[in-house]
Amino acid sequence: MEKTIPVMQQCMQIAETVEKAAEHIQRLLLETEIEQTAYLLEDVVSAFATVQESMEPIRREIDVMPEIEQQAFELQRALGQLVDAYEEKDQPKAAEIAQFTFVPAVKAWRRAIDDTFEAYMEL
């Protein structure tokens, strides 16, 4: 378990960064062209994937991560919808998805990570 604590901390830090980036994407979609936010969205997707991969060893040690997994699934769905809007170059649709689906999904995913991991780090 001791080896997983630093991984948990890193996952929590990356999830926080993902949340800030998601909020920034949401703001930018209201102010600028959709293409100017594409690189930031790619970074968010990459960071999300990194966290998900980093959690694999933790899953082997603790078997109480259903909330994280559920929220990760919801975030994957939101990312899929947002990427579709980007591919269609539909900025109003992307802005709407970012506001009502993507950012709330990121926040819920981060909250699930924080709640689950903080409980184990206190043990």
Stockholm file with secondary structure:
# STOCKHOLM 1.0

chainA/1-123         MEKTIPVMQQCMQIAETVEKAAEHIQRLLLETEIEQTAYLLEDVVSAFATVQESMEPIRREIDVMPEIEQQAFELQRALGQLVDAYEEKDQPKAAEIAQFTFVPAVKAWRRAIDDTFEAYMEL
#=GR chainA/1-123 SS CTTHHHHHHHHHHHHHHHHHHHHHHHHHHHHSCGGGGHHHHHHHHHHHHHHHHHTHHHHHHCCCCHHHHHHHHHHHHHHHHHHHHHHTTCHHHHHHHIIIIIHHHHHHHHHHHHHHHHHHHTC
#=GC SS_cons         CTTHHHHHHHHHHHHHHHHHHHHHHHHHHHHSCGGGGHHHHHHHHHHHHHHHHHTHHHHHHCCCCHHHHHHHHHHHHHHHHHHHHHHTTCHHHHHHHIIIIIHHHHHHHHHHHHHHHHHHHTC
//
